[in-house]
Amino acid sequence: MFIKRGQFNEERTTNKSKPILVTPEGKSFQVTYMSAFIWEELDGSTSITEVSKKIENTSKINKPELSNIVESIILQLKDVGLVGQVS
């Protein structure tokens, strides 16, 4: 399971920009709306499958591909310190 780290920077995110997430160390990243949604869902107890199901209802991506996309985004967010892993 994964858990979000850092915070959403509402002050720097405007209607014209993509969401900005900030690591606990203060490094900012502009991310896609899907990445921000996935990050927000990571509470340490929600699985990748559950996150994928939430996205599935509003996207045109087929189910097997969506899980791969969600997992890839989580790993990218983890690489920059925005996501931690819990056991």
Biopython code that builds the backbone (N, CA, C, O; Angstrom):
import numpy as np
from Bio.PDB.StructureBuilder import StructureBuilder

atoms = [
    (1, "MET", "N", (0.837, -1.185, 0.000)),
    (1, "MET", "CA", (0.000, 0.000, 0.000)),
    (1, "MET", "C", (0.886, 1.254, 0.000)),
    (1, "MET", "O", (2.039, 1.219, 0.430)),
    (2, "PHE", "N", (0.335, 2.323, -0.477)),
    (2, "PHE", "CA", (1.066, 3.575, -0.591)),
    (2, "PHE", "C", (0.325, 4.681, 0.151)),
    (2, "PHE", "O", (-0.895, 4.634, 0.314)),
    (3, "ILE", "N", (1.089, 5.680, 0.599)),
    (3, "ILE", "CA", (0.499, 6.826, 1.290)),
    (3, "ILE", "C", (1.115, 8.108, 0.741)),
    (3, "ILE", "O", (2.319, 8.183, 0.492)),
    (4, "LYS", "N", (0.265, 9.109, 0.558)),
    (4, "LYS", "CA", (0.766, 10.381, 0.026)),
    (4, "LYS", "C", (1.658, 11.052, 1.057)),
    (4, "LYS", "O", (1.475, 10.894, 2.264)),
    (5, "ARG", "N", (2.621, 11.798, 0.556)),
    (5, "ARG", "CA", (3.523, 12.588, 1.383)),
    (5, "ARG", "C", (3.482, 14.006, 0.837)),
    (5, "ARG", "O", (3.264, 14.213, -0.357)),
    (6, "GLY", "N", (3.691, 14.975, 1.709)),
    (6, "GLY", "CA", (3.707, 16.353, 1.257)),
    (6, "GLY", "C", (2.325, 16.958, 1.270)),
    (6, "GLY", "O", (1.436, 16.534, 2.008)),
    (7, "GLN", "N", (2.174, 17.962, 0.432)),
    (7, "GLN", "CA", (0.889, 18.657, 0.408)),
    (7, "GLN", "C", (0.576, 19.207, -0.971)),
    (7, "GLN", "O", (1.447, 19.340, -1.830)),
    (8, "PHE", "N", (-0.699, 19.523, -1.152)),
    (8, "PHE", "CA", (-1.186, 20.161, -2.370)),
    (8, "PHE", "C", (-1.015, 21.657, -2.185)),
    (8, "PHE", "O", (-1.469, 22.202, -1.179)),
    (9, "ASN", "N", (-0.378, 22.332, -3.118)),
    (9, "ASN", "CA", (-0.152, 23.764, -3.017)),
    (9, "ASN", "C", (-1.291, 24.505, -3.709)),
    (9, "ASN", "O", (-1.238, 24.759, -4.913)),
    (10, "GLU", "N", (-2.321, 24.848, -2.936)),
    (10, "GLU", "CA", (-3.489, 25.533, -3.494)),
    (10, "GLU", "C", (-3.163, 26.945, -3.945)),
    (10, "GLU", "O", (-3.729, 27.431, -4.925)),
    (11, "GLU", "N", (-2.255, 27.610, -3.241)),
    (11, "GLU", "CA", (-1.921, 28.997, -3.562)),
    (11, "GLU", "C", (-1.279, 29.142, -4.930)),
    (11, "GLU", "O", (-1.545, 30.111, -5.642)),
    (12, "ARG", "N", (-0.435, 28.186, -5.305)),
    (12, "ARG", "CA", (0.270, 28.275, -6.586)),
    (12, "ARG", "C", (-0.466, 27.568, -7.717)),
    (12, "ARG", "O", (-0.087, 27.714, -8.880)),
    (13, "THR", "N", (-1.505, 26.808, -7.403)),
    (13, "THR", "CA", (-2.278, 26.118, -8.434)),
    (13, "THR", "C", (-3.465, 27.006, -8.804)),
    (13, "THR", "O", (-4.311, 27.311, -7.964)),
    (14, "THR", "N", (-3.514, 27.410, -10.061)),
    (14, "THR", "CA", (-4.614, 28.251, -10.525)),
    (14, "THR", "C", (-5.446, 27.471, -11.532)),
    (14, "THR", "O", (-5.098, 26.350, -11.902)),
    (15, "ASN", "N", (-6.529, 28.061, -11.965)),
    (15, "ASN", "CA", (-7.387, 27.410, -12.970)),
    (15, "ASN", "C", (-6.636, 27.179, -14.278)),
    (15, "ASN", "O", (-7.001, 26.301, -15.060)),
    (16, "LYS", "N", (-5.598, 27.957, -14.512)),
    (16, "LYS", "CA", (-4.865, 27.857, -15.770)),
    (16, "LYS", "C", (-3.638, 26.952, -15.668)),
    (16, "LYS", "O", (-2.987, 26.681, -16.678)),
    (17, "SER", "N", (-3.317, 26.486, -14.469)),
    (17, "SER", "CA", (-2.129, 25.646, -14.328)),
    (17, "SER", "C", (-2.503, 24.245, -13.876)),
    (17, "SER", "O", (-3.603, 23.999, -13.382)),
    (18, "LYS", "N", (-1.574, 23.354, -14.057)),
    (18, "LYS", "CA", (-1.765, 21.997, -13.553)),
    (18, "LYS", "C", (-1.510, 22.015, -12.049)),
    (18, "LYS", "O", (-0.862, 22.928, -11.539)),
    (19, "PRO", "N", (-2.019, 21.006, -11.336)),
    (19, "PRO", "CA", (-1.826, 20.960, -9.881)),
    (19, "PRO", "C", (-0.357, 20.933, -9.500)),
    (19, "PRO", "O", (0.479, 20.384, -10.217)),
    (20, "ILE", "N", (-0.060, 21.536, -8.359)),
    (20, "ILE", "CA", (1.302, 21.555, -7.838)),
    (20, "ILE", "C", (1.316, 20.830, -6.492)),
    (20, "ILE", "O", (0.576, 21.180, -5.573)),
    (21, "LEU", "N", (2.165, 19.823, -6.399)),
    (21, "LEU", "CA", (2.347, 19.071, -5.168)),
    (21, "LEU", "C", (3.726, 19.398, -4.612)),
    (21, "LEU", "O", (4.680, 19.595, -5.364)),
    (22, "VAL", "N", (3.820, 19.452, -3.286)),
    (22, "VAL", "CA", (5.069, 19.824, -2.626)),
    (22, "VAL", "C", (5.481, 18.696, -1.684)),
    (22, "VAL", "O", (4.684, 18.242, -0.863)),
    (23, "THR", "N", (6.727, 18.247, -1.807)),
    (23, "THR", "CA", (7.244, 17.186, -0.940)),
    (23, "THR", "C", (7.417, 17.728, 0.478)),
    (23, "THR", "O", (7.438, 18.942, 0.676)),
    (24, "PRO", "N", (7.540, 16.837, 1.467)),
    (24, "PRO", "CA", (7.800, 17.303, 2.837)),
    (24, "PRO", "C", (9.090, 18.121, 2.939)),
    (24, "PRO", "O", (9.249, 18.927, 3.856)),
    (25, "GLU", "N", (10.003, 17.909, 2.000)),
    (25, "GLU", "CA", (11.269, 18.643, 1.987)),
    (25, "GLU", "C", (11.148, 20.003, 1.291)),
    (25, "GLU", "O", (12.109, 20.771, 1.260)),
    (26, "GLY", "N", (9.969, 20.300, 0.734)),
    (26, "GLY", "CA", (9.723, 21.597, 0.120)),
    (26, "GLY", "C", (9.913, 21.687, -1.378)),
    (26, "GLY", "O", (9.817, 22.779, -1.937)),
    (27, "LYS", "N", (10.178, 20.579, -2.048)),
    (27, "LYS", "CA", (10.366, 20.593, -3.501)),
    (27, "LYS", "C", (8.994, 20.513, -4.181)),
    (27, "LYS", "O", (8.173, 19.665, -3.832)),
    (28, "SER", "N", (8.754, 21.390, -5.141)),
    (28, "SER", "CA", (7.460, 21.463, -5.831)),
    (28, "SER", "C", (7.493, 20.730, -7.168)),
    (28, "SER", "O", (8.498, 20.733, -7.879)),
    (29, "PHE", "N", (6.370, 20.106, -7.485)),
    (29, "PHE", "CA", (6.212, 19.404, -8.766)),
    (29, "PHE", "C", (4.855, 19.736, -9.350)),
    (29, "PHE", "O", (3.831, 19.632, -8.674)),
    (30, "GLN", "N", (4.853, 20.138, -10.621)),
    (30, "GLN", "CA", (3.603, 20.337, -11.338)),
    (30, "GLN", "C", (3.232, 18.987, -11.940)),
    (30, "GLN", "O", (4.028, 18.385, -12.661)),
    (31, "VAL", "N", (2.025, 18.511, -11.643)),
    (31, "VAL", "CA", (1.612, 17.173, -12.069)),
    (31, "VAL", "C", (0.319, 17.244, -12.870)),
    (31, "VAL", "O", (-0.354, 18.274, -12.897)),
    (32, "THR", "N", (-0.014, 16.145, -13.515)),
    (32, "THR", "CA", (-1.278, 16.075, -14.248)),
    (32, "THR", "C", (-2.438, 15.984, -13.254)),
    (32, "THR", "O", (-2.242, 15.675, -12.079)),
    (33, "TYR", "N", (-3.634, 16.255, -13.742)),
    (33, "TYR", "CA", (-4.814, 16.145, -12.892)),
    (33, "TYR", "C", (-5.016, 14.706, -12.425)),
    (33, "TYR", "O", (-5.435, 14.474, -11.291)),
    (34, "MET", "N", (-4.722, 13.742, -13.291)),
    (34, "MET", "CA", (-4.856, 12.345, -12.902)),
    (34, "MET", "C", (-3.852, 12.001, -11.800)),
    (34, "MET", "O", (-4.189, 11.299, -10.847)),
    (35, "SER", "N", (-2.634, 12.490, -11.931)),
    (35, "SER", "CA", (-1.620, 12.238, -10.905)),
    (35, "SER", "C", (-2.045, 12.832, -9.569)),
    (35, "SER", "O", (-1.879, 12.197, -8.527)),
    (36, "ALA", "N", (-2.591, 14.044, -9.589)),
    (36, "ALA", "CA", (-3.041, 14.691, -8.351)),
    (36, "ALA", "C", (-4.204, 13.911, -7.731)),
    (36, "ALA", "O", (-4.269, 13.762, -6.511)),
    (37, "PHE", "N", (-5.109, 13.419, -8.557)),
    (37, "PHE", "CA", (-6.228, 12.631, -8.048)),
    (37, "PHE", "C", (-5.719, 11.354, -7.393)),
    (37, "PHE", "O", (-6.135, 11.005, -6.288)),
    (38, "ILE", "N", (-4.820, 10.662, -8.079)),
    (38, "ILE", "CA", (-4.254, 9.420, -7.543)),
    (38, "ILE", "C", (-3.536, 9.705, -6.230)),
    (38, "ILE", "O", (-3.728, 8.986, -5.250)),
    (39, "TRP", "N", (-2.709, 10.750, -6.205)),
    (39, "TRP", "CA", (-1.970, 11.123, -4.994)),
    (39, "TRP", "C", (-2.930, 11.357, -3.837)),
    (39, "TRP", "O", (-2.687, 10.904, -2.719)),
    (40, "GLU", "N", (-4.010, 12.060, -4.107)),
    (40, "GLU", "CA", (-4.987, 12.386, -3.065)),
    (40, "GLU", "C", (-5.639, 11.124, -2.491)),
    (40, "GLU", "O", (-5.997, 11.097, -1.314)),
    (41, "GLU", "N", (-5.793, 10.101, -3.296)),
    (41, "GLU", "CA", (-6.444, 8.865, -2.857)),
    (41, "GLU", "C", (-5.544, 7.970, -2.010)),
    (41, "GLU", "O", (-6.036, 7.062, -1.340)),
    (42, "LEU", "N", (-4.252, 8.207, -2.029)),
    (42, "LEU", "CA", (-3.305, 7.327, -1.339)),
    (42, "LEU", "C", (-3.275, 7.625, 0.160)),
    (42, "LEU", "O", (-2.609, 8.556, 0.613)),
    (43, "ASP", "N", (-4.008, 6.815, 0.911)),
    (43, "ASP", "CA", (-4.141, 7.029, 2.354)),
    (43, "ASP", "C", (-3.510, 5.909, 3.178)),
    (43, "ASP", "O", (-3.685, 5.850, 4.395)),
    (44, "GLY", "N", (-2.780, 5.025, 2.511)),
    (44, "GLY", "CA", (-2.139, 3.919, 3.209)),
    (44, "GLY", "C", (-2.983, 2.671, 3.298)),
    (44, "GLY", "O", (-2.488, 1.606, 3.666)),
    (45, "SER", "N", (-4.264, 2.794, 2.960)),
    (45, "SER", "CA", (-5.132, 1.608, 3.010)),
    (45, "SER", "C", (-5.905, 1.381, 1.718)),
    (45, "SER", "O", (-6.551, 0.345, 1.560)),
    (46, "THR", "N", (-5.849, 2.332, 0.794)),
    (46, "THR", "CA", (-6.536, 2.196, -0.489)),
    (46, "THR", "C", (-5.591, 1.550, -1.490)),
    (46, "THR", "O", (-4.467, 2.016, -1.677)),
    (47, "SER", "N", (-6.042, 0.480, -2.131)),
    (47, "SER", "CA", (-5.196, -0.265, -3.074)),
    (47, "SER", "C", (-5.178, 0.403, -4.447)),
    (47, "SER", "O", (-6.021, 1.243, -4.763)),
    (48, "ILE", "N", (-4.205, 0.009, -5.245)),
    (48, "ILE", "CA", (-4.126, 0.485, -6.623)),
    (48, "ILE", "C", (-5.400, 0.123, -7.373)),
    (48, "ILE", "O", (-5.901, 0.917, -8.169)),
    (49, "THR", "N", (-5.925, -1.074, -7.123)),
    (49, "THR", "CA", (-7.166, -1.519, -7.773)),
    (49, "THR", "C", (-8.324, -0.605, -7.416)),
    (49, "THR", "O", (-9.128, -0.262, -8.282)),
    (50, "GLU", "N", (-8.423, -0.207, -6.161)),
    (50, "GLU", "CA", (-9.508, 0.679, -5.744)),
    (50, "GLU", "C", (-9.386, 2.052, -6.384)),
    (50, "GLU", "O", (-10.388, 2.638, -6.793)),
    (51, "VAL", "N", (-8.171, 2.566, -6.472)),
    (51, "VAL", "CA", (-7.952, 3.859, -7.121)),
    (51, "VAL", "C", (-8.320, 3.751, -8.601)),
    (51, "VAL", "O", (-8.960, 4.644, -9.155)),
    (52, "SER", "N", (-7.911, 2.657, -9.232)),
    (52, "SER", "CA", (-8.216, 2.434, -10.648)),
    (52, "SER", "C", (-9.717, 2.397, -10.881)),
    (52, "SER", "O", (-10.205, 2.952, -11.865)),
    (53, "LYS", "N", (-10.454, 1.749, -9.988)),
    (53, "LYS", "CA", (-11.914, 1.655, -10.139)),
    (53, "LYS", "C", (-12.567, 3.029, -10.064)),
    (53, "LYS", "O", (-13.535, 3.296, -10.776)),
    (54, "LYS", "N", (-12.048, 3.897, -9.211)),
    (54, "LYS", "CA", (-12.602, 5.251, -9.108)),
    (54, "LYS", "C", (-12.385, 6.025, -10.410)),
    (54, "LYS", "O", (-13.251, 6.786, -10.842)),
    (55, "ILE", "N", (-11.232, 5.825, -11.023)),
    (55, "ILE", "CA", (-10.925, 6.520, -12.277)),
    (55, "ILE", "C", (-11.682, 5.898, -13.441)),
    (55, "ILE", "O", (-12.103, 6.597, -14.363)),
    (56, "GLU", "N", (-11.849, 4.597, -13.393)),
    (56, "GLU", "CA", (-12.467, 3.843, -14.490)),
    (56, "GLU", "C", (-13.831, 4.399, -14.892)),
    (56, "GLU", "O", (-14.165, 4.415, -16.077)),
    (57, "ASN", "N", (-14.608, 4.848, -13.933)),
    (57, "ASN", "CA", (-15.955, 5.338, -14.223)),
    (57, "ASN", "C", (-15.970, 6.616, -15.048)),
    (57, "ASN", "O", (-16.967, 6.913, -15.707)),
    (58, "THR", "N", (-14.884, 7.373, -15.023)),
    (58, "THR", "CA", (-14.875, 8.643, -15.742)),
    (58, "THR", "C", (-13.883, 8.695, -16.898)),
    (58, "THR", "O", (-13.780, 9.717, -17.578)),
    (59, "SER", "N", (-13.155, 7.611, -17.127)),
    (59, "SER", "CA", (-12.162, 7.628, -18.201)),
    (59, "SER", "C", (-12.541, 6.662, -19.313)),
    (59, "SER", "O", (-13.438, 5.831, -19.166)),
    (60, "LYS", "N", (-11.834, 6.794, -20.429)),
    (60, "LYS", "CA", (-12.074, 5.914, -21.565)),
    (60, "LYS", "C", (-10.945, 4.909, -21.721)),
    (60, "LYS", "O", (-10.762, 4.327, -22.790)),
    (61, "ILE", "N", (-10.188, 4.711, -20.648)),
    (61, "ILE", "CA", (-9.072, 3.777, -20.675)),
    (61, "ILE", "C", (-9.571, 2.413, -20.239)),
    (61, "ILE", "O", (-10.315, 2.308, -19.263)),
    (62, "ASN", "N", (-9.164, 1.347, -20.962)),
    (62, "ASN", "CA", (-9.644, 0.025, -20.571)),
    (62, "ASN", "C", (-9.010, -0.411, -19.254)),
    (62, "ASN", "O", (-7.915, 0.029, -18.905)),
    (63, "LYS", "N", (-9.696, -1.261, -18.544)),
    (63, "LYS", "CA", (-9.348, -1.621, -17.179)),
    (63, "LYS", "C", (-7.918, -2.142, -16.989)),
    (63, "LYS", "O", (-7.214, -1.616, -16.126)),
    (64, "PRO", "N", (-7.451, -3.139, -17.740)),
    (64, "PRO", "CA", (-6.083, -3.623, -17.505)),
    (64, "PRO", "C", (-5.038, -2.535, -17.712)),
    (64, "PRO", "O", (-4.071, -2.447, -16.954)),
    (65, "GLU", "N", (-5.224, -1.722, -18.715)),
    (65, "GLU", "CA", (-4.278, -0.645, -19.001)),
    (65, "GLU", "C", (-4.309, 0.410, -17.901)),
    (65, "GLU", "O", (-3.268, 0.967, -17.552)),
    (66, "LEU", "N", (-5.479, 0.688, -17.356)),
    (66, "LEU", "CA", (-5.630, 1.703, -16.323)),
    (66, "LEU", "C", (-4.842, 1.347, -15.066)),
    (66, "LEU", "O", (-4.182, 2.214, -14.492)),
    (67, "SER", "N", (-4.896, 0.108, -14.633)),
    (67, "SER", "CA", (-4.138, -0.308, -13.449)),
    (67, "SER", "C", (-2.643, -0.096, -13.658)),
    (67, "SER", "O", (-1.934, 0.318, -12.740)),
    (68, "ASN", "N", (-2.167, -0.382, -14.874)),
    (68, "ASN", "CA", (-0.753, -0.168, -15.185)),
    (68, "ASN", "C", (-0.396, 1.318, -15.137)),
    (68, "ASN", "O", (0.670, 1.689, -14.646)),
    (69, "ILE", "N", (-1.285, 2.158, -15.644)),
    (69, "ILE", "CA", (-1.064, 3.596, -15.645)),
    (69, "ILE", "C", (-1.028, 4.122, -14.212)),
    (69, "ILE", "O", (-0.146, 4.902, -13.855)),
    (70, "VAL", "N", (-1.991, 3.691, -13.393)),
    (70, "VAL", "CA", (-2.049, 4.124, -11.997)),
    (70, "VAL", "C", (-0.781, 3.700, -11.264)),
    (70, "VAL", "O", (-0.187, 4.496, -10.536)),
    (71, "GLU", "N", (-0.369, 2.462, -11.452)),
    (71, "GLU", "CA", (0.844, 1.969, -10.795)),
    (71, "GLU", "C", (2.072, 2.766, -11.242)),
    (71, "GLU", "O", (2.924, 3.109, -10.422)),
    (72, "SER", "N", (2.160, 3.058, -12.531)),
    (72, "SER", "CA", (3.282, 3.837, -13.062)),
    (72, "SER", "C", (3.323, 5.236, -12.454)),
    (72, "SER", "O", (4.393, 5.720, -12.084)),
    (73, "ILE", "N", (2.169, 5.884, -12.349)),
    (73, "ILE", "CA", (2.103, 7.228, -11.766)),
    (73, "ILE", "C", (2.519, 7.188, -10.303)),
    (73, "ILE", "O", (3.264, 8.054, -9.845)),
    (74, "ILE", "N", (2.039, 6.177, -9.560)),
    (74, "ILE", "CA", (2.403, 6.048, -8.146)),
    (74, "ILE", "C", (3.913, 5.887, -8.005)),
    (74, "ILE", "O", (4.523, 6.511, -7.137)),
    (75, "LEU", "N", (4.513, 5.066, -8.840)),
    (75, "LEU", "CA", (5.962, 4.851, -8.759)),
    (75, "LEU", "C", (6.739, 6.124, -9.096)),
    (75, "LEU", "O", (7.775, 6.396, -8.490)),
    (76, "GLN", "N", (6.244, 6.902, -10.057)),
    (76, "GLN", "CA", (6.888, 8.170, -10.390)),
    (76, "GLN", "C", (6.779, 9.152, -9.230)),
    (76, "GLN", "O", (7.740, 9.855, -8.917)),
    (77, "LEU", "N", (5.609, 9.203, -8.590)),
    (77, "LEU", "CA", (5.431, 10.077, -7.440)),
    (77, "LEU", "C", (6.320, 9.625, -6.277)),
    (77, "LEU", "O", (6.835, 10.446, -5.519)),
    (78, "LYS", "N", (6.490, 8.310, -6.152)),
    (78, "LYS", "CA", (7.357, 7.767, -5.102)),
    (78, "LYS", "C", (8.806, 8.158, -5.357)),
    (78, "LYS", "O", (9.534, 8.499, -4.425)),
    (79, "ASP", "N", (9.224, 8.108, -6.621)),
    (79, "ASP", "CA", (10.604, 8.443, -6.990)),
    (79, "ASP", "C", (10.990, 9.869, -6.600)),
    (79, "ASP", "O", (12.157, 10.135, -6.315)),
    (80, "VAL", "N", (10.014, 10.793, -6.583)),
    (80, "VAL", "CA", (10.317, 12.188, -6.258)),
    (80, "VAL", "C", (9.961, 12.532, -4.809)),
    (80, "VAL", "O", (10.090, 13.684, -4.395)),
    (81, "GLY", "N", (9.516, 11.544, -4.042)),
    (81, "GLY", "CA", (9.261, 11.760, -2.616)),
    (81, "GLY", "C", (7.860, 12.188, -2.253)),
    (81, "GLY", "O", (7.622, 12.604, -1.119)),
    (82, "LEU", "N", (6.913, 12.097, -3.191)),
    (82, "LEU", "CA", (5.535, 12.484, -2.900)),
    (82, "LEU", "C", (4.689, 11.317, -2.394)),
    (82, "LEU", "O", (3.555, 11.512, -1.956)),
    (83, "VAL", "N", (5.238, 10.116, -2.456)),
    (83, "VAL", "CA", (4.520, 8.924, -2.012)),
    (83, "VAL", "C", (5.478, 8.058, -1.206)),
    (83, "VAL", "O", (6.648, 7.905, -1.557)),
    (84, "GLY", "N", (4.956, 7.495, -0.118)),
    (84, "GLY", "CA", (5.703, 6.546, 0.675)),
    (84, "GLY", "C", (5.014, 5.195, 0.624)),
    (84, "GLY", "O", (3.853, 5.105, 0.224)),
    (85, "GLN", "N", (5.706, 4.162, 1.018)),
    (85, "GLN", "CA", (5.123, 2.822, 1.014)),
    (85, "GLN", "C", (4.896, 2.379, 2.451)),
    (85, "GLN", "O", (5.762, 2.560, 3.307)),
    (86, "VAL", "N", (3.730, 1.799, 2.715)),
    (86, "VAL", "CA", (3.422, 1.261, 4.036)),
    (86, "VAL", "C", (3.233, -0.239, 3.916)),
    (86, "VAL", "O", (2.860, -0.748, 2.860)),
    (87, "SER", "N", (3.493, -0.936, 5.002)),
    (87, "SER", "CA", (3.365, -2.396, 4.943)),
    (87, "SER", "C", (2.062, -2.851, 5.546)),
    (87, "SER", "O", (1.784, -4.050, 5.582)),
]
sb = StructureBuilder()
sb.init_structure("model")
sb.init_model(0)
sb.init_chain("A")
sb.init_seg("    ")
for serial, (resi, resn, name, xyz) in enumerate(atoms, 1):
    if name == "N":
        sb.init_residue(resn, " ", resi, " ")
    sb.init_atom(name, np.array(xyz, "f"), 0.0, 1.0, " ", f" {name:<3s}", serial, name[0])
structure = sb.get_structure()
